[in-house]
Amino acid sequence: MAEVRLSSETRDLTRVERIGAHSHIRGLGLDSALEARAVSEGMVGQTSARKAAGVILQMIKDGKIAGRAVLIAGQPGTGKTAIAMGMAKSLGLETPFAMISGSEIFSLEMSKTEALMQALRKAIGVRIKEETEIIEGEVAASKTGKLTLKTTEMETVYDLGAKMIEALGKEKVQSGDVIAIDKASGKITKLGRSFARSRDYDAMGPQVKFVQCPDGELQKRKEVVHCVTLHEIDVINSRTQGFLALFTGDTGEIRAEVREQIDTKVAEWREEGKAEIVPGVLFIDEVHMLDIECFSFLNRALENEMSPILVVATNRGITTIRGTNYKSPHGIPIDLLDRLLIITTQPYSKDEIRKILDIRCQEEEVDMSEEAKALLTHIGGETSLRYAIHLITAAALACLKRKGKLVESEDITRVYNLFLDVKRSAQYLMEYQNEYMFNEAPVAGEEDDASAMVP
């Protein structure tokens, strides 16, 4: 069987942080006993839903279960996606968290089941352990083309090539630094400054880390852990350009034979103790957009021992299952619903809306008066929380236009009149519907029904 390839490529990226709808979420806001705090880590209210998500989170961290599925159901704007984001932040970087929307799989250049399979494998991590040889010691002297390293027991002079000289210059290595050199890749890691040079502290500054001079041999064997997902291994082994396909996005459909080989190899590594599986989370938002074929595929996929934890969210009530003429709660077939642990979210109270608006104002760096916040809270209660949040930045720009420093009630009123919410827009549409093109105006007997449609 062909050898399974892995990429240990590391890149330094400058991340551009933007303020998103859920950028204020830092976690689920639970204490050590999995009790929900009133306001914590960007989360407000929804205590029972957050407690339930915390229990699921603990099950995921233990990593001993597979094939479990959770449904987060509730009205629009009740924090379903926020709870999923809180779960992702609480899991940390070690546990894979893949997030897709139900409509995404219909817009990709591949079959629906292949798109779902790739999403499932993105949510399964493999922690691979391997031993590598490193040279670790204190820099005794560094001359052009030569490097003297020492430990407490020995000292050796190494001849350097052009690339190593360049790498040392890039890391700004000097005498007294304790460094580690990976023999396989040539990567240099500066561990700190030797305690023998602690007298240089005043000249170096408080940010310098001081470490002991290594003891024993210069060359050592060290265990290195790589964390990758099954999907990344799939792509690397199914494309001629290897790991570069991960950056170009040219993944395409991956043959079942490749996946079988990879699963066999990973199973071998597990038996040898070289690797362990890290079951992650696949979050599918707007799950009612999936059709009956996708639901059947998920039913079968959940029975696999390598399957991740599936978390789905929907805001639909009893509606038609896509691809059939049958109706079902949340638009999900009954046999799949039977597998789901269901978490419900409740509408926010006015106090909770006020706290959420406070957090969003802080996140968006908008200074707002108490009167303006009270007015915005009232608007959020009468219309929707999302509409009120959207008005924050708009009101800040209106305040800037009048050269003010604090957003006042007049700014909120101004943007409220500029931008309509759903209720006022629907009311306007009913009043002027005859003036719109291709309008299906109701006849006299249907006017009551039309008015009932206005929320």
Disulfide bonds with the S-S distance in Angstrom:
none
